[in-house]
Amino acid sequence: MNDMKRYLLANRKTPEKVRALAVACGVSRIYLTQIGAGHGKASGVLARKLDDETNGEIRRSSLREDIFGPVDA
């Protein structure tokens, strides 16, 4: 399970938090759910923004291992 999916599941009862994250990153909430479900792929820039906005809760390497390297265990 990627960090995005884990974040969405942890915040399913607080959709305003997910919406605020989407706004801060310049994307829609729906796009974040698509990434979490594996139906979309975050760009390197978006992966970095998500990492920064969540203080590492959504790690950039979890979303784009091809760019940022493997996720540390």
C-alpha angles and dihedrals in degrees: 000000000000122000092251092058091045090051093049092049092048091051100039091116093051105053091164089068091054090045091051090051091051091050092048090053095043097243137103125266088238091058090053090052090049090053091048091051092048095248094112136034124224117232117238089256093051092046089054092048092050091050092049096044093049095041091241098315087119103040117211090222090057090060101036111022088159090065105029101031130245123329112260111241 
